[in-house]
Amino acid sequence: MHTGDAMRDMQPLLDNAGRNIVVDCTRLAYVSSSALRAFLLLRKKSRASGGRITIHGMRDDVKQVFIISGFLGLFDFE
Protein backbone atom coordinates (compact mmCIF):
# COMPACT_ATOMS: atom_id res chain seq x y z
CA MET A 1 0.00 0.00 0.00
CA HIS A 2 1.65 3.19 -1.14
CA THR A 3 1.50 6.41 0.85
CA GLY A 4 -1.01 8.22 -1.38
CA ASP A 5 -3.18 5.13 -1.81
CA ALA A 6 -3.76 4.10 1.81
CA MET A 7 -6.77 6.25 2.61
CA ARG A 8 -8.30 5.86 -0.85
CA ASP A 9 -7.97 2.08 -0.71
CA MET A 10 -9.48 1.88 2.77
CA GLN A 11 -12.34 4.34 2.16
CA PRO A 12 -14.92 1.60 1.41
CA LEU A 13 -13.97 -0.05 4.70
CA LEU A 14 -14.23 3.25 6.55
CA ASP A 15 -17.69 3.75 5.06
CA ASN A 16 -18.74 0.40 6.61
CA ALA A 17 -16.74 0.69 9.82
CA GLY A 18 -19.64 -0.39 12.06
CA ARG A 19 -19.37 -3.92 10.79
CA ASN A 20 -16.94 -6.70 11.53
CA ILE A 21 -14.37 -6.29 8.77
CA VAL A 22 -11.72 -8.69 7.51
CA VAL A 23 -8.87 -6.94 5.72
CA ASP A 24 -7.15 -9.27 3.24
CA CYS A 25 -3.45 -8.40 3.34
CA THR A 26 -2.14 -11.39 1.39
CA ARG A 27 -0.85 -9.10 -1.39
CA LEU A 28 0.46 -6.38 0.93
CA ALA A 29 4.24 -6.23 0.54
CA TYR A 30 4.87 -2.90 2.26
CA VAL A 31 3.10 -0.73 4.80
CA SER A 32 3.88 2.99 5.03
CA SER A 33 3.22 5.33 7.93
CA SER A 34 0.20 6.58 5.97
CA ALA A 35 -1.12 3.01 5.74
CA LEU A 36 -0.58 2.55 9.49
CA ARG A 37 -2.62 5.70 10.07
CA ALA A 38 -5.35 4.31 7.81
CA PHE A 39 -5.42 1.03 9.77
CA LEU A 40 -5.59 2.98 13.04
CA LEU A 41 -8.43 5.19 11.77
CA LEU A 42 -10.29 2.12 10.56
CA ARG A 43 -9.93 0.51 13.99
CA LYS A 44 -11.09 3.66 15.76
CA LYS A 45 -14.17 4.09 13.58
CA SER A 46 -15.03 0.41 13.75
CA ARG A 47 -14.76 0.16 17.52
CA ALA A 48 -16.83 3.32 17.97
CA SER A 49 -19.62 1.58 16.07
CA GLY A 50 -19.24 -1.78 17.79
CA GLY A 51 -17.35 -3.48 14.96
CA ARG A 52 -14.09 -5.42 14.84
CA ILE A 53 -11.16 -5.53 12.45
CA THR A 54 -9.46 -8.81 11.59
CA ILE A 55 -6.36 -8.81 9.41
CA HIS A 56 -6.01 -11.86 7.21
CA GLY A 57 -2.89 -13.22 5.52
CA MET A 58 -0.33 -10.60 6.50
CA ARG A 59 3.23 -11.55 5.61
CA ASP A 60 5.68 -11.88 8.50
CA ASP A 61 7.91 -9.04 7.27
CA VAL A 62 4.93 -6.67 7.06
CA LYS A 63 3.68 -7.85 10.45
CA GLN A 64 7.07 -6.82 11.87
CA VAL A 65 6.14 -3.20 11.12
CA PHE A 66 2.97 -3.69 13.19
CA ILE A 67 5.05 -5.19 16.00
CA ILE A 68 7.64 -2.39 15.96
CA SER A 69 4.97 0.31 15.85
CA GLY A 70 2.99 -1.25 18.70
CA PHE A 71 -0.02 -2.03 16.50
CA LEU A 72 0.07 -5.81 16.87
CA GLY A 73 -2.20 -5.86 19.92
CA LEU A 74 -4.72 -3.51 18.31
CA PHE A 75 -5.94 -5.99 15.70
CA ASP A 76 -6.95 -9.62 15.41
CA PHE A 77 -4.81 -11.62 12.97
CA GLU A 78 -5.61 -14.83 11.18
N, C-alpha and C positions, 0 to 999 in steps of 0.2 A: 504494500500500500504506500504510494508515494505521498509526499507532504501535501500537495494541493488536492489530492484525490480523497483523502481520509474522510472529511466531513461529507463530501458529495456521495461517496460510496455508502456511507452509513445513514444517510438521510432517510431512506425508507424504513430502516430499523428504528430510528428516532421517532418517526411518525407513528409507529406502533409500539412504543416503549412500554405500554401498560401490560403487554403480553409477556409470556415466557418465550424468550428468543434464543435460538441456537445459531451462533455465528460460525459458519464453516470456514476454517482457516487453513484448510489443506493445501491451498495454493499460495499462501502468504509466505513470502521468502524474506521479507524485511518489514520492520515496524519502526516508523519514525516517531519523533516526539508528538507530531500532529496526530498521528494515528493513536498514540497512547491517550491523548486528550479526547479523541473521539470515543474510544472505548470507555473512558472514565465518564464522559457525558452520557453515553448510552446507559451505563450502569446507574448513574444518578437518576436519570429520567425514568428508567424502568422500576427501580426500587420505590420511587415516589408514587408510582401507580400500582404497586403491588406485584410487579413482574420480576422475573429472574433472567439472568444472562448466563448461558452455557457456551463455552468455547470448545468447538469440536476440531480435532485433527491438527492442532498447532504443532509445528516442528519443534524439536528440542532447542535448536539454536535461537529460534524466535522466542520461545518460552523463557530463555535465559534473560532476555530483555525485560520480560514481565517480572522475573525474580529479582533482578538488579534494581528495578524501579519500585519494587514493593507492591506490585499489582497482582502478584500470584494469588494472594489470599482474598482478593476482591471478586474473583470470578470462579465459577465451577468449570472444570475441564473434563473432557471425555476423550 
